[in-house]
Amino acid sequence: MTSYHLSFNLSTPDVSGEPICIAGSFNDWKEHEYQMKQTAPGEYKIEFNIPSNLKQPIEYKFLRTHWANVELDEFGSVTENRVIDDPGEPIRAWVPRWRVNTKVCDTDLEPIKVFHEMVLPRTRKKRRISVLLPYDYYQSHKKYPVLYLMDGQNLFEEGAPFGSWHVHKRMAVLAEKNRHEVIIVCIDHAGKKRIEEFNYIRHYQTEPGRGHLFIDWIVGKLKPMIDKTYRSHTDPSNTGIGGSSMGGLISLMAGITRPEVFGKLMIFSPSLWKILDMLYDRMMYLPLVSHDQYIYLYAGGKEAANMKGFATDFYQQFKSIDPGNDRIHFSVVASGQHNEKFWGKEFPFALKYLFF
């Protein structure tokens, strides 16, 4: 039987000297079979043969001995499986950080959580507002920029019904790089009334919408409460809003209708088909290009077929109106799906772009 000769060279900033192994589809993902040889601090190497008739694609990952210590990306997310494109070529890889006994961050650096309750327009029940403060907030006298995020139930809690962005863990990793000095305000969604609350068009087909009231509430009630209670910068260059799906759509509409308030927009997988008549209207983009707003736009390649297309159309429309504008970043992740896992992975990249 013919075989492939594989050669791996790995670099990592971790110089602890702990053993590093490779596990993959070629060995049923066993932890200990292929241990790399350390050749220098942070440098590892291994060579071995595998049968050439293995099922393609050949996938693998690096781990420090056990799966509890698997490789992570620079912001603490578990990476996708690596793929061997050409077994005949030496493979050079980089691992920026590792999970440590299942932990992805130093929990002492996680944000401080403070909870409020407020009543929103046309509702009788109080809604939870969760404020995530920098871990060292009470050790300083600084003022901080503020980011308002939609769908608070899915942002930082374990066991959330649709998954979690793990914002608290992302912020802890960012704190290691001193990129954590932002107050995150998480607004719980309205449950069964979520789409209605986030739908800016008052009547989309048969769906009612009260997104205009929701934006007015953020600007008129929530933001003044936050600015009064916490040490926040209040100007638009230090005020952001963001969300995903319908939350991304209402955040975009907040940026369009209240550009004098929101100068940073984090728009993930927005439901742009809800504003189809506006999407190709030049007038929609004028507030965005005339108020020096920064926009981080994201779409996943494995979302609904029209998601990437509409996001691309939005980006192209924007750039056609203001070709020299370098304040919008469009990120497309080929493997990205319409869920919290991928939005959470994108979050630190967007936060870094918008605020740092």
C-alpha positions as CSV (number, residue, x, y, z in Angstrom):
1,M,0.0,0.0,0.0
2,T,1.3,3.4,-0.9
3,S,1.6,6.1,1.7
4,Y,1.9,9.9,2.2
5,H,4.9,11.3,4.1
6,L,3.6,14.2,6.2
7,S,5.9,16.8,7.7
8,F,4.7,19.4,10.2
9,N,6.4,22.5,11.7
10,L,4.6,24.4,14.4
11,S,5.2,27.7,16.0
12,T,3.5,29.0,19.1
13,P,4.1,31.8,21.7
14,D,3.6,29.2,24.4
15,V,7.1,28.3,25.6
16,S,6.0,26.2,28.6
17,G,7.5,23.1,27.1
18,E,4.3,21.0,27.5
19,P,4.0,18.2,25.0
20,I,2.1,19.0,21.8
21,C,0.4,16.3,19.7
22,I,-1.4,16.1,16.4
23,A,-4.7,14.3,16.2
24,G,-6.7,13.9,13.0
25,S,-8.9,11.8,10.7
26,F,-5.8,9.7,9.9
27,N,-5.7,8.3,13.5
28,D,-9.3,8.5,14.6
29,W,-8.5,11.7,16.5
30,K,-6.6,9.9,19.2
31,E,-4.8,12.2,21.6
32,H,-1.4,10.8,22.2
33,E,-0.3,8.8,19.1
34,Y,1.7,11.6,17.4
35,Q,3.7,13.7,19.8
36,M,5.8,16.5,18.3
37,K,9.5,17.1,19.0
38,Q,10.4,20.5,20.5
39,T,13.3,21.9,18.4
40,A,13.5,25.4,20.1
41,P,11.4,27.5,22.5
42,G,7.9,27.6,20.9
43,E,9.0,25.5,17.9
44,Y,7.9,21.9,17.2
45,K,8.3,19.3,14.5
46,I,7.1,15.9,13.5
47,E,7.2,13.6,10.4
48,F,5.2,10.4,9.8
49,N,3.5,8.3,7.1
50,I,-0.2,7.7,6.6
51,P,-1.9,5.4,4.0
52,S,-2.7,7.2,0.7
53,N,-6.2,5.7,0.5
54,L,-7.6,7.6,3.5
55,K,-11.0,9.4,3.0
56,Q,-10.5,13.0,1.8
57,P,-10.3,15.7,3.0
58,I,-7.6,14.8,5.6
59,E,-8.3,16.9,8.7
60,Y,-6.3,17.5,11.9
61,K,-5.7,19.7,15.0
62,F,-3.0,20.4,17.4
63,L,-3.4,19.9,21.2
64,R,-1.3,20.0,24.2
65,T,-1.5,16.3,25.1
66,H,-5.3,16.3,25.7
67,W,-8.5,17.6,24.0
68,A,-9.0,19.8,27.1
69,N,-6.0,21.7,25.9
70,V,-6.8,22.1,22.2
71,E,-5.6,24.9,20.0
72,L,-7.5,28.2,19.9
73,D,-7.5,31.3,17.7
74,E,-6.0,34.6,19.0
75,F,-9.3,35.6,20.7
76,G,-10.0,32.2,22.4
77,S,-12.3,30.5,19.9
78,V,-11.8,26.8,19.1
79,T,-10.5,26.7,15.5
80,E,-12.0,24.8,12.6
81,N,-10.4,21.6,11.7
82,R,-7.2,22.1,9.7
83,V,-7.1,20.5,6.2
84,I,-4.1,19.0,4.4
85,D,-4.4,20.3,0.9
86,D,-1.2,18.7,-0.5
87,P,0.3,15.8,1.5
88,G,3.5,16.1,-0.4
89,E,4.2,19.6,0.8
90,P,5.7,20.4,4.3
91,I,3.1,22.0,6.5
92,R,4.0,25.1,8.6
93,A,1.4,26.1,11.2
94,W,0.9,28.8,13.9
95,V,-1.1,28.4,17.1
96,P,-1.6,31.8,18.9
97,R,-3.1,30.3,22.2
98,W,-4.4,27.1,23.8
99,R,-7.3,26.0,26.0
100,V,-6.1,25.2,29.5
101,N,-8.0,22.4,31.2
102,T,-11.1,23.4,29.2
103,K,-10.7,27.2,30.1
104,V,-10.2,29.7,27.3
105,C,-9.4,32.7,29.4
106,D,-8.4,34.0,32.8
107,T,-11.7,34.4,34.6
108,D,-10.3,37.2,36.8
109,L,-10.3,39.3,33.6
110,E,-13.9,38.8,32.8
111,P,-16.2,41.8,32.8
112,I,-18.2,42.8,35.9
113,K,-21.9,42.1,35.4
114,V,-24.5,44.6,36.6
115,F,-28.2,44.1,36.0
116,H,-31.0,46.6,35.5
117,E,-34.7,46.4,34.7
118,M,-36.6,48.8,32.4
119,V,-40.0,48.9,30.7
120,L,-40.0,49.3,26.9
121,P,-42.6,51.0,24.7
122,R,-45.9,49.1,24.4
123,T,-44.8,46.5,27.0
124,R,-45.9,46.0,30.6
125,K,-43.2,43.6,31.7
126,K,-39.8,44.8,32.8
127,R,-36.9,43.9,30.5
128,R,-33.4,42.9,31.7
129,I,-30.6,45.2,30.7
130,S,-27.1,43.6,31.5
131,V,-24.1,45.9,31.7
132,L,-20.7,44.4,31.3
133,L,-18.1,46.7,32.8
134,P,-14.3,46.3,32.3
135,Y,-12.9,44.0,35.0
136,D,-10.8,46.9,36.4
137,Y,-13.6,49.5,36.1
138,Y,-13.7,50.3,39.9
139,Q,-9.9,50.6,40.0
140,S,-9.9,53.6,37.7
141,H,-11.5,56.9,37.1
142,K,-11.6,56.6,33.3
143,K,-14.5,57.2,31.0
144,Y,-15.3,54.4,28.5
145,P,-16.9,54.1,25.1
146,V,-20.2,52.2,25.1
147,L,-21.5,49.4,22.8
148,Y,-25.2,48.5,22.9
149,L,-25.9,45.0,21.7
150,M,-29.2,43.2,20.9
151,D,-30.4,39.8,22.1
152,G,-28.8,40.0,25.5
153,Q,-30.0,36.5,26.4
154,N,-27.5,35.0,23.9
155,L,-24.4,37.1,24.6
156,F,-22.8,35.9,27.8
157,E,-24.8,33.2,29.5
158,E,-24.0,29.5,29.5
159,G,-26.9,27.3,28.4
160,A,-28.6,30.0,26.3
161,P,-31.3,28.4,24.1
162,F,-29.7,29.3,20.8
163,G,-26.1,29.3,22.0
164,S,-23.9,32.2,23.3
165,W,-21.5,34.7,21.9
166,H,-19.4,34.3,25.1
167,V,-18.8,38.0,25.1
168,H,-17.5,37.8,28.7
169,K,-14.8,35.4,27.6
170,R,-13.9,37.3,24.5
171,M,-13.5,40.4,26.6
172,A,-11.2,38.6,29.1
173,V,-8.9,37.6,26.2
174,L,-9.0,41.1,24.9
175,A,-8.1,42.3,28.4
176,E,-4.8,40.5,28.1
177,K,-4.0,42.8,25.2
178,N,-5.4,45.9,26.9
179,R,-8.3,46.0,24.4
180,H,-11.1,45.6,26.9
181,E,-11.9,49.2,27.8
182,V,-15.5,49.3,26.5
183,I,-18.8,49.1,28.4
184,I,-21.1,46.5,26.8
185,V,-24.8,47.1,27.3
186,C,-26.8,43.9,26.5
187,I,-30.5,44.4,25.8
188,D,-32.7,41.3,26.2
189,H,-35.0,40.7,23.3
190,A,-38.8,40.6,23.5
191,G,-39.2,36.8,23.1
192,K,-42.2,36.1,20.8
193,K,-42.4,39.8,20.0
194,R,-38.7,40.0,19.0
195,I,-39.3,40.3,15.2
196,E,-41.9,42.9,15.8
197,E,-39.7,44.9,18.1
198,F,-36.7,44.8,15.7
199,N,-38.7,45.3,12.5
200,Y,-38.2,49.0,11.6
201,I,-40.8,49.0,8.8
202,R,-44.2,49.6,10.5
203,H,-45.9,47.0,8.3
204,Y,-43.8,44.6,6.4
205,Q,-46.2,42.4,4.4
206,T,-48.4,41.1,7.2
207,E,-45.9,41.7,10.0
208,P,-46.2,44.7,12.3
209,G,-43.1,46.6,13.2
210,R,-42.2,49.0,16.0
211,G,-38.5,49.2,15.5
212,H,-38.8,53.0,15.3
213,L,-40.1,53.0,18.9
214,F,-37.4,50.7,20.0
215,I,-34.7,53.0,18.7
216,D,-36.4,56.0,20.2
217,W,-36.4,54.2,23.6
218,I,-32.6,53.4,23.4
219,V,-31.8,57.0,22.5
220,G,-34.3,58.7,24.9
221,K,-34.4,56.4,27.9
222,L,-31.7,53.7,27.9
223,K,-28.7,55.8,26.8
224,P,-29.4,58.6,29.3
225,M,-29.6,56.0,32.1
226,I,-26.3,54.4,31.1
227,D,-24.6,57.8,30.8
228,K,-25.9,58.9,34.2
229,T,-25.0,55.7,36.0
230,Y,-21.6,54.9,34.5
231,R,-18.5,56.7,33.5
232,S,-19.2,56.8,29.8
233,H,-18.1,58.9,26.8
234,T,-21.3,60.2,25.3
235,D,-20.3,61.4,21.8
236,P,-21.1,59.3,18.7
237,S,-17.5,58.4,18.1
238,N,-17.6,56.5,21.4
239,T,-21.1,55.1,21.0
240,G,-21.8,51.9,19.1
241,I,-24.7,49.6,18.5
242,G,-24.8,46.1,17.1
243,G,-26.5,42.8,16.8
244,S,-27.1,39.8,14.5
245,S,-29.9,38.8,12.1
246,M,-32.9,41.0,13.0
247,G,-30.7,42.5,15.7
248,G,-28.3,43.5,13.0
249,L,-31.0,45.0,11.0
250,I,-32.4,47.2,13.8
251,S,-28.8,48.3,14.6
252,L,-28.2,49.3,11.0
253,M,-31.5,51.3,11.1
254,A,-30.4,53.0,14.3
255,G,-27.2,54.1,12.6
256,I,-29.2,55.4,9.6
257,T,-31.9,57.2,11.5
258,R,-29.8,58.5,14.4
259,P,-26.3,59.0,13.1
260,E,-25.7,61.8,15.5
261,V,-26.0,59.2,18.3
262,F,-24.4,56.0,17.0
263,G,-21.0,56.4,15.4
264,K,-20.0,52.7,15.4
265,L,-22.1,49.9,13.9
266,M,-21.5,46.2,14.4
267,I,-23.8,44.6,11.8
268,F,-23.7,40.7,11.7
269,S,-25.9,38.8,9.2
270,P,-28.5,41.5,8.9
271,S,-32.0,40.6,7.7
272,L,-31.8,43.1,4.8
273,W,-34.6,41.5,2.9
274,K,-36.9,43.2,5.4
275,I,-35.9,46.6,3.9
276,L,-35.6,45.5,0.3
277,D,-37.2,48.6,-1.1
278,M,-34.7,50.7,0.8
279,L,-31.6,48.6,0.1
280,Y,-31.1,50.0,-3.4
281,D,-32.2,53.5,-2.6
282,R,-29.3,55.9,-2.6
283,M,-30.9,58.1,0.1
284,M,-30.6,55.3,2.7
285,Y,-26.8,55.5,2.6
286,L,-26.3,59.2,2.7
287,P,-26.5,59.5,6.6
288,L,-23.9,56.7,6.8
289,V,-21.4,58.3,4.5
290,S,-21.8,61.8,5.8
291,H,-21.4,61.3,9.5
292,D,-18.0,59.5,9.7
293,Q,-19.5,56.3,11.1
294,Y,-17.4,53.2,11.3
295,I,-19.2,50.0,10.1
296,Y,-18.2,46.4,10.6
297,L,-20.4,44.2,8.3
298,Y,-20.3,40.4,8.5
299,A,-21.9,37.5,6.6
300,G,-21.3,33.8,6.7
301,G,-20.8,31.7,3.5
302,K,-23.1,28.9,4.8
303,E,-26.0,31.1,5.9
304,A,-29.2,31.3,3.8
305,A,-28.4,31.8,0.1
306,N,-29.6,35.4,0.1
307,M,-27.7,36.5,3.2
308,K,-24.2,36.9,1.6
309,G,-25.8,38.3,-1.5
310,F,-27.8,41.0,0.2
311,A,-24.8,41.9,2.5
312,T,-22.6,42.2,-0.6
313,D,-25.1,44.4,-2.3
314,F,-25.3,46.6,0.7
315,Y,-21.5,46.9,0.8
316,Q,-21.2,47.6,-3.0
317,Q,-24.0,50.2,-2.8
318,F,-22.2,51.9,0.0
319,K,-18.9,51.9,-1.8
320,S,-20.4,53.1,-5.0
321,I,-21.8,56.2,-3.3
322,D,-18.6,56.9,-1.4
323,P,-15.7,55.0,-3.1
324,G,-13.0,56.5,-0.9
325,N,-14.7,55.6,2.4
326,D,-12.4,53.4,4.4
327,R,-14.5,53.3,7.5
328,I,-16.5,50.2,6.4
329,H,-15.1,46.7,6.7
330,F,-16.9,43.7,5.1
331,S,-16.0,40.3,6.5
332,V,-17.2,37.1,4.9
333,V,-16.3,33.8,6.6
334,A,-16.8,30.9,4.1
335,S,-17.7,28.4,6.8
336,G,-19.9,30.8,8.8
337,Q,-23.4,29.7,9.7
338,H,-26.4,31.7,11.0
339,N,-25.8,31.1,14.7
340,E,-24.3,32.5,17.9
341,K,-21.1,30.4,17.6
342,F,-19.9,32.2,14.5
343,W,-21.2,35.7,15.6
344,G,-19.3,35.2,18.9
345,K,-16.1,34.3,17.0
346,E,-16.4,37.4,14.9
347,F,-17.2,39.7,17.8
348,P,-13.6,40.4,19.0
349,F,-12.5,41.2,15.4
350,A,-15.4,43.7,15.0
351,L,-14.8,45.2,18.5
352,K,-11.1,45.7,17.7
353,Y,-11.9,47.3,14.3
354,L,-14.5,49.7,15.7
355,F,-12.9,50.8,19.0
356,F,-9.2,50.0,18.9
